[in-house]
C-alpha cells in the first residue's frame, strides 16, 4: 500500500509519501481490506481514517523530479 498526500503543520505543507507499514499506521487499514473494494470506496475509507489526524513522522526529504518540488518519504509514524 502506498499513500501520497499533503501534510500541513500549520506553518507550511509538504507532499508526503507513506509506504507499507507507515501507510497502515496512518489509516489503521490492512491492504487486503482495500483490495476487495472499488477504487472510490477505498479512497473514501482512507480519507475517513487518515484526514485530520495528528501524527509524528520521521523520514527523508528529497526533490521530486517530476514536480520539481520537495517531498518527504516517511520512514516512521507515531
Backbone torsions as a table, in degrees:
resi	resn	phi	psi	omega
1	UNK	NA	135.9	176.9
2	UNK	-129.7	130.5	176.3
3	UNK	-124.4	128.7	177.8
4	UNK	-118.3	135.6	180.0
5	UNK	-165.9	-172.1	179.2
6	UNK	-108.6	129.0	175.5
7	UNK	-107.9	131.6	-177.6
8	UNK	-125.9	126.4	-179.9
9	UNK	-102.9	10.4	179.9
10	UNK	95.5	-21.4	178.2
11	UNK	-107.8	-27.2	179.2
12	UNK	-166.5	173.6	178.9
13	UNK	-133.6	158.4	179.4
14	UNK	-147.3	142.2	173.7
15	UNK	-66.9	134.6	-173.5
16	UNK	-134.0	141.8	-179.8
17	UNK	-123.1	128.3	178.8
18	UNK	-113.8	124.0	177.6
19	UNK	-106.6	153.5	171.3
20	UNK	36.0	-108.4	-174.3
21	UNK	-61.9	-34.9	179.2
22	UNK	-69.3	-37.4	176.6
23	UNK	-65.2	-41.1	176.5
24	UNK	-64.0	-38.3	-177.6
25	UNK	-66.1	-38.1	-177.8
26	UNK	-82.4	-19.4	-179.5
27	UNK	-105.3	-27.0	-174.1
28	UNK	71.9	18.0	-176.3
29	UNK	-113.5	144.0	173.1
30	UNK	-86.3	139.2	178.1
31	UNK	-55.8	-34.1	-179.3
32	UNK	-62.3	-31.6	177.3
33	UNK	-66.0	-41.8	-177.8
34	UNK	-70.6	-29.9	-179.0
35	UNK	-64.2	-26.9	-178.5
36	UNK	-84.0	-0.3	-177.2
37	UNK	-108.3	163.6	170.8
38	UNK	-71.4	164.0	-179.1
39	UNK	-61.4	-41.7	179.5
40	UNK	-64.6	-42.0	178.2
41	UNK	-63.2	-43.7	180.0
42	UNK	-63.5	-43.7	179.6
43	UNK	-62.4	-42.4	179.4
44	UNK	-64.4	-40.2	178.8
45	UNK	-66.6	-41.1	176.9
46	UNK	-61.8	-45.0	178.6
47	UNK	-59.9	-46.3	-179.2
48	UNK	-59.2	-39.2	-175.5
49	UNK	-85.0	-23.0	-172.3
50	UNK	-107.3	-34.0	-175.0
51	UNK	-67.7	135.7	175.4
52	UNK	84.7	-4.1	179.6
53	UNK	-77.0	143.3	172.7
54	UNK	-92.2	127.3	-179.9
55	UNK	-135.9	158.9	169.9
56	UNK	-111.2	128.6	-178.0
57	UNK	-134.1	153.4	178.8
58	UNK	-132.2	142.0	-179.3
59	UNK	-176.0	-161.5	-179.8
60	UNK	-122.4	147.7	178.3
61	UNK	-100.0	134.8	176.8
62	UNK	-142.4	163.4	177.6
63	UNK	-87.8	126.2	176.5
64	UNK	-79.1	117.9	-174.9
65	UNK	-70.2	-27.2	-179.7
66	UNK	-75.2	-47.7	-175.5
67	UNK	-94.3	-9.5	-178.1
68	UNK	58.3	37.6	177.7
69	UNK	-130.1	166.8	175.4
70	UNK	-82.2	146.7	174.7
71	UNK	-142.0	158.1	179.9
72	UNK	-111.2	127.9	172.9
73	UNK	-98.6	113.8	-172.8
74	UNK	-82.0	131.0	177.8
75	UNK	-105.2	-23.4	-176.0
76	UNK	-150.9	139.1	179.9
77	UNK	-132.0	136.8	174.6
78	UNK	-133.1	NA	NA
